[in-house]
């Protein structure tokens, strides 16, 4: 099934506040680079027809434009779920059949894995769990408003329950390259370890880590 990808992005100066060991300016550099890698992965997905970046961050325009994505303004910057709602409203207005909600901090995203899950998608809800198995790192929704997403701690089961309550088909989707989202120092260390093995998994992020003297180019 073809989809519109929706990528909600916080303002870079507010991004990654749990990476307390990094200065705010360094967190901004990292957030921008991870967004670039996510958009690169999405641009290579054969079943993604449109990419929407939802953000109030001016620098996101540059990144979105370079990736051929569209930018939707999020002036309130109220949160992940609220930004997603802006993208979903646009998808509905454009008569899109399906949306894939993708975070901007999963820089290892591989297009073939996402394509596989989109190819398997039927009307309903597919939940892409985080590496801990309790959170949600992505949703595939057909139609786009089949549920109202509610991200945050414990959201994997919450999204499955929302789908059940809506009478929608529900399933867990397997996208290993989206399992690692970078929120904490532990997540960042895991990402750096993976990129030391193969920096091309996330080239923009690898370059940013090298610039910050944190990891590989």
PyMOL commands that set and color helices and strands:
alter all, ss='L'
color gray80, all
select helices_A, chain A and resi 12-14+24-43+59-66+80-93+111-120+155-165+176-178+185-197+199-211
alter helices_A, ss='H'
color red, helices_A
select strands_A, chain A and resi 3-9+48-55+70-73+99-102+124-129+136-142+170-173
alter strands_A, ss='S'
color yellow, strands_A
deselect
rebuild
show_as cartoon
